[in-house]
């Protein structure tokens, strides 16, 4: 259920959501959620886990997610992105920031603090 919610939130901000980076972004947010939000060690825990599952390398996962973030920023829905971040964004968020924004937004939706 959570992965479906993450996908729907990402689709609201995505530019070209068919890129592999979006699937890896979805997986990263889901892994952070599964850790209760405590595991935000992207390069040492999250990216290697995604790479292993998807037959890739952590560096490739990092690059793909960074490209997805860039795509959201350049071609996506900035208003929805700011709504998810719950603040005005003057510059592109880092991959870690976007992962956390989406994680927190989805977690709050599931807890009933935000309506869908």
LINWOTA-V550615 format. One record per residue. PHI is phi in whole degrees, -180 to 180 (* if undefined). OMEGA is omega in whole degrees, -180 to 180 (NA if undefined). Layout:
BEGIN
phi->(PHI/PHI)
omega->(OMEGA/OMEGA)
END
This chain:
BEGIN
phi->(*/-63/-61/-62/-64/-59/-59/-67/-67/-63/-61/-71/-114/-74/-89/-127/-71/-86/-64/-60/-58/-71/-66/-71/-63/-59/-65/-63/-63/-63/-65/-63/-62/-63/-87/78/83/-87/-96/-117/-84/-62/-75/-101/-125/-67/-62/-62/-66/-64/-59/-63/-66/-105/63/-135/-116/-59/-66/-68/-61/-59/-66/-63/-68/-61/-67/-64/-63/-59/-64/-59/-69/-82/-125/-91/-92/-63/-63/-66/-60/-67/-65/-69/-75/63/-166/-75/-107/-89/-145/-59/-71/-72/-56/-63/-64/-65/-58/-67/-58/-67/-57/-65/-61/-66/-62/-67/-64/-67/-82/83/-80/-132/-89/-73)
omega->(-178/-179/177/178/179/179/-178/178/179/178/179/-177/-172/172/179/-170/180/-179/-178/179/178/176/179/174/177/-180/180/179/180/179/177/178/-179/178/-178/180/-177/-177/179/177/-173/-172/-177/-177/-171/-178/177/179/178/-180/-180/180/-174/178/-176/175/177/180/178/177/179/-180/-180/179/177/177/177/177/178/180/176/-177/-174/-171/-177/-178/-175/-180/177/178/178/176/178/179/-178/175/177/-180/179/177/-178/176/174/176/179/178/-179/177/-180/178/-179/178/-176/179/-180/178/178/176/-180/179/179/180/177/177/-179/NA)
END
